[in-house]
Amino acid sequence: MARTQRFGGALVVLTLGGMACHSTRAQGPLPQSPPQPEQPSTPDSELSKSFQELEQQLTKRRQGLSESMSAGLQGGCRGTTAYTRRSVEKTYKEIQAEVLQKVSDPAAAPLRELLEKEFPPLPEAKITECFGATRVYERDDVSSLWTKLAEFFGFAARAANPMTVTVSTIPAEATAQVYPTASVNLPAPKWTECSFDRLYRGVYRMKVSKDGYKPFDQELGVLAADAVTVHCVLAAEDTREPSRCAVKE
């Protein structure tokens, strides 16, 4: 499977939740759909903008952090300041909670899972020579964390935009389902070749099947391009080769 776009260490996909598919099949009944297919999930058009606004608020949030001055009067400690542990950790948790609240809709579960993985970790407060046993956050450590948060919000703004996925197979007219890994009810299967529009990005799994061929049922991973094609080559049942699918962008 080809990766799309990297951030942090993850690679980035989409929600197919049962949206309409433009099939090339002229006629013939679709396979029996599972009961209670998931409702279509469409990315919120304001979601990307809201992440950009959070990025713009980072400078003000840093200015609101509480500082502590070293009690040392000698050497390099005199006049040294650092951020208090409590203020940094409190502000960090508030930012994280705001991010997750924006993707609290169950339909956005794939994107929420992705953002949870990519949210920058909070470094540990340090015991330094200038502040004795009091753990603090040095200015350089907070600067590094804020840079990572800014990069994260840029990534989140891009990931919140809708994307399109196309599924093609050899041979054609197989049935495909693409769904979030945490789903219980699967979307209705569609004939290939199909295009699905306005999808959330995140971690997805795909099922592809056709009479006389080995089924494919695996996790696709995380996809993050504006347009993604998943191409599958199905192996006949009487061969040793497995059916394979790969992501192309």
Secondary structure, DSSP 8 states (H G I E B T S, - for coil): -----EETTEE-----TT--------SS------SS--------TTHHHHHHHHHHTHHHHHHTS-EEE----SGGGTT-EEEEHHHHHHHHHHHHHHHHHHT-SGGGHHHHHHHHHHS------EE-TTTTT-EEE-HHHHHHHHHHHHHHHHHHHHHTS-EEEEEEEESSS-EEEEEETT-SS----EESSEEEEEE--EEEEEEEE-TTB--EEEEEEEE-SSEEEEEEE--BTTSSS--EEEEE-
